[in-house]
Amino acid sequence: MDNYLLMKKSKELEDFSKSLGFEKTYFWEDFEILETDSKKELLRISGKKKVIFRAPSEELLRFALEKTKVFGVIGMEKINPKDSLHFVRGGLDQVLCKIAAEKDKVVVFSFSEILNAKDKGKLLKRISFNAKLCKKYKVKVLFSTFASSKTEMRSVKDLEALSRVLRI
């Protein structure tokens, strides 16, 4: 399992990450989390750096999956503020999952978002729903800490236990 950290690269953090059981650690210099409302900016992405896109709307999420060189998408659980009366609105649907599988994109789940969420129950249910869709449509999934401080880092065993509960 790989660890993605929102911190500057340091030998101490790399060693600590290895002691937690991670095989490889990616730091802020190795990838980028892009938040934008502009389709033009999404199209300017080069394939040199891993770009993970945080979509503000379902329209931009679909555009990013279909027509850009993003590595993956993150935070789609926060697109819709309220759930429907009859179903969970997790941000993903069968159409987006088919596109993601076809275009070889990755759906990314962040432990740090769960840790810092105000409404953890709602977020966990949406992540669980999205994970089921990803499994059904064979979409690649990445679950990592995305820690912004050393205290947010968790071991591989902790993440694996949570992913079993969420069915990731």
C-alpha positions as CSV (number, residue, x, y, z in Angstrom):
1,M,0.0,0.0,0.0
2,D,1.3,3.5,-0.8
3,N,1.0,6.5,1.4
4,Y,0.2,10.0,0.1
5,L,1.2,12.9,2.4
6,L,0.3,16.5,2.0
7,M,3.7,17.5,3.5
8,K,7.1,18.4,2.3
9,K,9.5,15.6,1.7
10,S,11.7,14.7,4.6
11,K,13.8,11.6,5.6
12,E,12.1,11.5,9.0
13,L,8.6,11.3,7.6
14,E,9.7,8.7,5.0
15,D,11.1,6.5,7.7
16,F,8.1,7.0,9.9
17,S,5.8,6.0,7.0
18,K,7.9,2.9,6.4
19,S,7.6,2.0,10.1
20,L,3.8,2.2,9.8
21,G,4.0,-0.5,7.1
22,F,3.8,1.5,3.8
23,E,5.8,0.3,0.9
24,K,6.2,3.7,-0.9
25,T,5.5,7.3,0.3
26,Y,4.5,10.1,-2.0
27,F,5.0,13.7,-0.8
28,W,3.5,17.0,-2.0
29,E,6.2,17.3,-4.6
30,D,5.2,14.0,-6.2
31,F,1.6,14.7,-6.8
32,E,-0.9,17.6,-6.9
33,I,-4.5,18.0,-5.8
34,L,-6.2,20.3,-8.2
35,E,-9.3,22.3,-7.3
36,T,-10.7,24.4,-10.2
37,D,-14.0,25.4,-11.8
38,S,-12.3,25.9,-15.2
39,K,-12.4,23.3,-18.0
40,K,-9.5,25.1,-19.7
41,E,-7.3,24.6,-16.7
42,L,-8.2,20.9,-16.5
43,L,-7.2,20.5,-20.2
44,R,-3.8,22.1,-19.5
45,I,-2.7,19.2,-17.3
46,S,0.4,17.4,-18.5
47,G,1.2,13.8,-17.6
48,K,4.4,14.7,-15.8
49,K,3.0,14.9,-12.3
50,K,0.2,12.8,-10.8
51,V,-2.8,15.1,-10.6
52,I,-5.7,14.3,-8.4
53,F,-8.8,16.4,-9.2
54,R,-11.3,17.5,-6.5
55,A,-14.5,18.2,-8.4
56,P,-16.8,21.0,-7.3
57,S,-19.7,19.7,-9.5
58,E,-20.9,16.5,-11.2
59,E,-20.4,18.2,-14.6
60,L,-16.7,18.9,-14.0
61,L,-16.2,15.4,-12.5
62,R,-17.5,13.8,-15.7
63,F,-15.4,16.2,-17.9
64,A,-12.3,15.3,-15.9
65,L,-12.9,11.6,-16.2
66,E,-13.7,11.7,-19.9
67,K,-11.4,14.3,-21.4
68,T,-8.4,15.1,-19.2
69,K,-5.1,13.4,-18.1
70,V,-5.9,13.4,-14.4
71,F,-4.6,10.4,-12.4
72,G,-7.7,10.3,-10.3
73,V,-10.6,12.1,-8.6
74,I,-11.1,12.8,-4.9
75,G,-13.8,14.3,-2.7
76,M,-16.8,13.5,-4.8
77,E,-18.7,12.7,-1.6
78,K,-18.9,16.4,-0.9
79,I,-20.4,17.5,-4.3
80,N,-24.0,17.2,-3.1
81,P,-24.8,18.8,0.2
82,K,-28.0,16.8,0.9
83,D,-28.9,13.2,0.2
84,S,-32.1,12.2,-1.6
85,L,-35.0,10.9,0.5
86,H,-34.6,7.5,-1.1
87,F,-30.9,7.1,-1.8
88,V,-27.4,8.3,-0.9
89,R,-25.9,10.9,-3.2
90,G,-22.3,10.0,-3.1
91,G,-21.2,11.9,-6.3
92,L,-20.6,8.8,-8.3
93,D,-23.1,6.9,-10.4
94,Q,-23.0,3.9,-12.8
95,V,-22.2,6.1,-15.8
96,L,-19.2,7.8,-14.2
97,C,-17.9,4.5,-12.9
98,K,-18.1,3.0,-16.4
99,I,-16.2,6.0,-17.8
100,A,-13.6,5.8,-15.0
101,A,-13.0,2.1,-15.7
102,E,-12.8,2.6,-19.4
103,K,-10.4,5.6,-19.2
104,D,-8.3,3.8,-16.5
105,K,-8.8,6.6,-13.8
106,V,-8.6,6.1,-10.1
107,V,-11.2,6.9,-7.5
108,V,-9.3,8.2,-4.4
109,F,-10.6,8.1,-0.8
110,S,-8.8,10.1,1.9
111,F,-8.6,9.0,5.6
112,S,-7.8,12.6,6.5
113,E,-11.2,13.8,5.2
114,I,-12.9,11.2,7.3
115,L,-10.8,12.2,10.4
116,N,-11.6,15.9,10.0
117,A,-15.2,15.6,8.8
118,K,-17.9,17.3,10.8
119,D,-20.6,14.8,9.9
120,K,-18.6,11.5,9.9
121,G,-21.6,9.2,9.6
122,K,-22.9,10.8,6.4
123,L,-19.4,10.9,4.8
124,L,-18.7,7.2,5.7
125,K,-22.0,6.1,4.2
126,R,-21.2,8.0,1.0
127,I,-17.7,6.5,0.8
128,S,-19.2,3.1,1.4
129,F,-21.7,3.6,-1.4
130,N,-19.1,4.9,-3.8
131,A,-16.8,2.0,-3.0
132,K,-19.6,-0.5,-3.8
133,L,-20.1,1.2,-7.2
134,C,-16.3,1.1,-7.8
135,K,-16.2,-2.6,-7.0
136,K,-19.2,-3.4,-9.2
137,Y,-17.8,-1.6,-12.2
138,K,-14.2,-2.6,-11.6
139,V,-12.9,0.9,-11.1
140,K,-9.4,1.3,-9.5
141,V,-9.5,2.6,-6.0
142,L,-6.8,4.3,-3.9
143,F,-7.3,4.6,-0.1
144,S,-4.5,6.5,1.7
145,T,-4.0,8.9,4.6
146,F,-3.4,12.2,2.8
147,A,-2.1,13.4,6.1
148,S,-1.1,17.1,6.5
149,S,0.6,16.5,9.8
150,K,2.4,13.6,11.6
151,T,-0.5,13.2,14.0
152,E,-2.9,12.4,11.2
153,M,-0.8,9.5,9.9
154,R,-2.1,6.0,10.5
155,S,-0.7,2.5,10.0
156,V,-1.4,0.2,7.0
157,K,-3.3,-2.1,9.4
158,D,-5.6,0.7,10.5
159,L,-6.4,1.7,6.9
160,E,-7.0,-1.9,5.9
161,A,-9.4,-2.4,8.8
162,L,-11.3,0.7,7.9
163,S,-11.4,-0.3,4.2
164,R,-12.8,-3.7,5.2
165,V,-15.6,-2.0,7.1
166,L,-16.3,0.4,4.2
167,R,-16.0,-2.5,1.7
168,I,-13.3,-0.6,-0.3
